[in-house]
Amino acid sequence: MGFFKDFKAFLLKGDIVNLATAVIVGGAFGKIVTSFTKDILMPPIGMLLGGVKFTELKIILKDAVLNGEEVVTEAVTINYGMFIQTIMDFVIIGFCIFMVLKAYEKTKKKEEETPAAPAGPTTEELLAEIRDELKKQNTK
């Protein structure tokens, strides 16, 4: 029973829950960026380049083998257009993460710049005051 109790405690730690949340949100964000790249960004770029569809750019190493209309063996291709699109996804995600981290650093910098509330006197200062008061009382 100790193993399962330890495992449950591990899973419910704040760090693990935060990490799991970040992975889920990151996965959803990745899908959004992929759709943005594929459906919004690349079509106009392809149009500007003469109607190129990046997902269809490929080098055919070996043609498909057909038997009538039935594909017996798929074509062997290097899909460099998909690779270009994936690189675009990566660059956009990297840029977004960079912007979030820059904003986070600014908030941290502002926290560091705000002066802390003045601390009270140190222990040494309090002891010196007490000593001085005692000396005054003894001289009276």
C-alpha positions as a Python dict, from the first residue, in 0.01 Angstrom:
ca = {
    (1, 'M'): (0, 0, 0),
    (2, 'G'): (293, 239, 62),
    (3, 'F'): (389, 238, -306),
    (4, 'F'): (46, 354, -419),
    (5, 'K'): (30, 619, -147),
    (6, 'D'): (371, 752, -255),
    (7, 'F'): (269, 741, -621),
    (8, 'K'): (-53, 933, -547),
    (9, 'A'): (143, 1195, -351),
    (10, 'F'): (386, 1225, -643),
    (11, 'L'): (106, 1273, -897),
    (12, 'L'): (-71, 1533, -688),
    (13, 'K'): (234, 1748, -627),
    (14, 'G'): (188, 2098, -759),
    (15, 'D'): (483, 2069, -997),
    (16, 'I'): (346, 1755, -1165),
    (17, 'V'): (-2, 1903, -1201),
    (18, 'N'): (145, 2223, -1346),
    (19, 'L'): (361, 2021, -1587),
    (20, 'A'): (64, 1812, -1701),
    (21, 'T'): (-139, 2128, -1756),
    (22, 'A'): (144, 2284, -1955),
    (23, 'V'): (176, 1975, -2175),
    (24, 'I'): (-198, 1971, -2250),
    (25, 'V'): (-212, 2345, -2323),
    (26, 'G'): (109, 2319, -2528),
    (27, 'G'): (-38, 2037, -2737),
    (28, 'A'): (-350, 2241, -2806),
    (29, 'F'): (-139, 2546, -2887),
    (30, 'G'): (68, 2338, -3128),
    (31, 'K'): (-249, 2235, -3312),
    (32, 'I'): (-357, 2599, -3336),
    (33, 'V'): (-21, 2703, -3477),
    (34, 'T'): (-20, 2412, -3723),
    (35, 'S'): (-364, 2514, -3848),
    (36, 'F'): (-256, 2879, -3867),
    (37, 'T'): (49, 2785, -4072),
    (38, 'K'): (-125, 2534, -4299),
    (39, 'D'): (-459, 2709, -4348),
    (40, 'I'): (-383, 3081, -4318),
    (41, 'L'): (-14, 3156, -4367),
    (42, 'M'): (104, 2914, -4635),
    (43, 'P'): (-178, 2958, -4894),
    (44, 'P'): (-103, 3330, -4953),
    (45, 'I'): (271, 3258, -4961),
    (46, 'G'): (208, 2979, -5214),
    (47, 'M'): (-12, 3212, -5418),
    (48, 'L'): (262, 3478, -5423),
    (49, 'L'): (504, 3211, -5546),
    (50, 'G'): (283, 3121, -5842),
    (51, 'G'): (16, 2896, -5693),
    (52, 'V'): (248, 2656, -5511),
    (53, 'K'): (82, 2421, -5260),
    (54, 'F'): (358, 2347, -5012),
    (55, 'T'): (200, 2022, -4894),
    (56, 'E'): (225, 1887, -5250),
    (57, 'L'): (592, 1971, -5305),
    (58, 'K'): (786, 1648, -5326),
    (59, 'I'): (1057, 1463, -5510),
    (60, 'I'): (941, 1128, -5648),
    (61, 'L'): (1210, 866, -5601),
    (62, 'K'): (1000, 577, -5731),
    (63, 'D'): (660, 597, -5901),
    (64, 'A'): (362, 410, -5764),
    (65, 'V'): (290, 71, -5916),
    (66, 'L'): (-68, 51, -6042),
    (67, 'N'): (-281, -244, -6151),
    (68, 'G'): (-556, -67, -6340),
    (69, 'E'): (-677, 191, -6087),
    (70, 'E'): (-565, -11, -5786),
    (71, 'V'): (-240, 100, -5620),
    (72, 'V'): (-21, -206, -5573),
    (73, 'T'): (279, -19, -5431),
    (74, 'E'): (275, 340, -5306),
    (75, 'A'): (515, 592, -5459),
    (76, 'V'): (836, 662, -5269),
    (77, 'T'): (869, 1038, -5220),
    (78, 'I'): (1063, 1300, -5031),
    (79, 'N'): (796, 1543, -4908),
    (80, 'Y'): (1005, 1856, -4869),
    (81, 'G'): (696, 2083, -4884),
    (82, 'M'): (561, 1926, -4564),
    (83, 'F'): (905, 1971, -4412),
    (84, 'I'): (902, 2344, -4500),
    (85, 'Q'): (559, 2376, -4341),
    (86, 'T'): (677, 2197, -4026),
    (87, 'I'): (974, 2434, -4004),
    (88, 'M'): (733, 2727, -4028),
    (89, 'D'): (528, 2576, -3742),
    (90, 'F'): (843, 2545, -3534),
    (91, 'V'): (950, 2904, -3602),
    (92, 'I'): (606, 3042, -3512),
    (93, 'I'): (585, 2836, -3191),
    (94, 'G'): (941, 2941, -3101),
    (95, 'F'): (853, 3306, -3161),
    (96, 'C'): (540, 3281, -2944),
    (97, 'I'): (732, 3115, -2661),
    (98, 'F'): (1003, 3382, -2694),
    (99, 'M'): (741, 3658, -2662),
    (100, 'V'): (580, 3493, -2357),
    (101, 'L'): (920, 3456, -2188),
    (102, 'K'): (1009, 3819, -2263),
    (103, 'A'): (682, 3932, -2102),
    (104, 'Y'): (749, 3704, -1804),
    (105, 'E'): (1100, 3847, -1764),
    (106, 'K'): (959, 4201, -1767),
    (107, 'T'): (720, 4117, -1483),
    (108, 'K'): (1007, 3960, -1287),
    (109, 'K'): (1225, 4265, -1351),
    (110, 'K'): (947, 4496, -1222),
    (111, 'E'): (913, 4282, -909),
    (112, 'E'): (1287, 4312, -848),
    (113, 'E'): (1284, 4689, -905),
    (114, 'T'): (1007, 4762, -655),
    (115, 'P'): (1181, 4836, -327),
    (116, 'A'): (1098, 4608, -42),
    (117, 'A'): (921, 4757, 256),
    (118, 'P'): (1177, 4902, 492),
    (119, 'A'): (1268, 4641, 747),
    (120, 'G'): (1266, 4732, 1113),
    (121, 'P'): (1584, 4780, 1308),
    (122, 'T'): (1828, 4492, 1317),
    (123, 'T'): (1886, 4288, 1630),
    (124, 'E'): (2216, 4470, 1688),
    (125, 'E'): (2044, 4809, 1663),
    (126, 'L'): (1774, 4704, 1912),
    (127, 'L'): (2033, 4573, 2156),
    (128, 'A'): (2230, 4897, 2126),
    (129, 'E'): (1915, 5099, 2204),
    (130, 'I'): (1840, 4883, 2507),
    (131, 'R'): (2200, 4920, 2627),
    (132, 'D'): (2183, 5297, 2587),
    (133, 'E'): (1852, 5315, 2778),
    (134, 'L'): (1994, 5103, 3059),
    (135, 'K'): (2301, 5330, 3081),
    (136, 'K'): (2071, 5635, 3106),
    (137, 'Q'): (1871, 5473, 3388),
    (138, 'N'): (2185, 5376, 3580),
    (139, 'T'): (2332, 5727, 3563),
    (140, 'K'): (2020, 5889, 3713),
}
